[in-house]
């Protein structure tokens, strides 16, 4: 699907950042450590609206990545020149359209993991 020489930018929740938050918060108080880490939901949805949002909302991730695991998976898939990205440094100007939300989520104050791999030419 991606043309040879093409690049895409992947922005995912950073497992390492969440684990660090969990470990920092666990020292303070156990009940809020999981809540602060955003590693799971606190309880099952109860109302019909909550169930529908949970089922169709797409806010929960099926797998958690960090820089090393996502880079290894992309390398194994044949991508090259895989690099960790910072806000605003994409080689593709279209990435700016989604970066602001992903990199500056003030509600969680977590830096997401963004990588930019290239498909070999």
C-alpha positions in Angstrom: 0.0 0.0 0.0 2.8 2.4 0.8 4.9 3.3 -2.2 8.6 2.4 -2.2 10.5 5.3 -0.6 7.2 6.3 1.2 7.1 7.4 4.8 4.4 7.3 7.5 4.2 8.6 11.0 2.9 6.4 13.8 1.8 8.0 17.0 0.7 5.6 19.8 0.4 5.8 23.6 3.8 5.3 25.1 3.8 2.2 27.4 7.2 3.3 29.0 5.8 6.7 29.9 2.7 5.2 31.5 4.8 2.6 33.4 6.9 5.4 34.8 3.8 7.3 35.9 2.4 4.1 37.5 5.7 3.5 39.4 5.8 7.2 40.6 2.2 7.2 41.7 2.3 3.8 43.4 4.7 5.3 45.9 2.1 8.0 46.8 -1.2 6.1 46.9 -2.1 2.8 45.4 -5.7 3.5 44.4 -4.9 6.3 42.0 -1.8 4.7 40.4 -3.7 2.8 37.7 -5.9 5.8 37.1 -2.9 8.0 36.6 -1.2 5.6 34.3 -4.2 5.2 31.9 -3.3 1.5 31.5 -6.8 0.3 31.8 -10.4 1.1 32.7 -11.4 1.4 36.3 -14.7 -0.4 36.0 -16.9 -2.0 33.4 -19.4 0.3 31.6 -22.8 0.2 33.3 -25.2 2.3 31.3 -26.2 1.7 27.7 -24.4 4.9 26.6 -21.2 3.9 28.5 -21.4 0.4 26.9 -21.9 1.8 23.4 -19.0 4.3 23.9 -16.8 1.5 25.1 -17.7 -0.9 22.3 -17.7 1.6 19.4 -15.6 4.5 20.7 -12.2 3.1 19.7 -10.5 4.8 22.6 -9.0 1.6 24.1 -5.8 0.2 22.5 -5.4 -3.5 21.9 -1.6 -3.4 22.4 0.7 -1.1 24.2 3.9 0.0 22.5 7.1 1.8 23.5 9.8 3.1 21.2 11.8 -0.1 21.3 9.0 -2.6 20.6 7.4 -0.6 17.8 10.7 0.1 16.2 11.6 -3.7 16.3 8.2 -4.6 14.8 8.6 -2.1 12.0 12.2 -3.3 11.4 10.9 -6.9 11.2 8.2 -5.7 8.7 11.0 -4.4 6.5 10.9 -0.7 7.2 14.2 1.3 7.3 15.5 4.5 8.8 13.1 4.2 11.7 13.4 7.1 14.1 11.7 8.5 17.2 10.0 11.8 16.4 9.5 15.0 18.3 6.6 17.4 17.9 6.8 19.3 14.6 9.8 17.5 13.1 8.0 15.3 10.5 9.3 15.1 7.0 5.7 15.2 5.8 3.8 18.4 6.5 0.5 16.5 6.7 1.6 15.1 10.0 1.1 18.5 11.7 -2.6 18.0 11.3 -2.7 15.2 14.0 0.4 16.0 16.1 -1.0 18.8 18.2 -3.5 16.5 19.8 -1.2 13.5 20.2 1.8 15.3 21.5 0.2 17.9 23.7 -2.6 16.1 25.5 -2.8 18.3 28.7 -5.5 16.1 30.3 -3.0 13.2 30.7 0.3 15.1 30.4 2.0 12.2 28.7 4.2 12.3 25.7 3.1 9.8 23.2 5.5 7.6 21.2 5.9 8.7 17.6 8.1 7.0 15.1 8.6 7.6 11.4 9.7 4.6 9.3 10.4 4.6 5.5 9.6 1.8 3.1 12.7 0.8 1.2 12.9 2.1 -2.4 
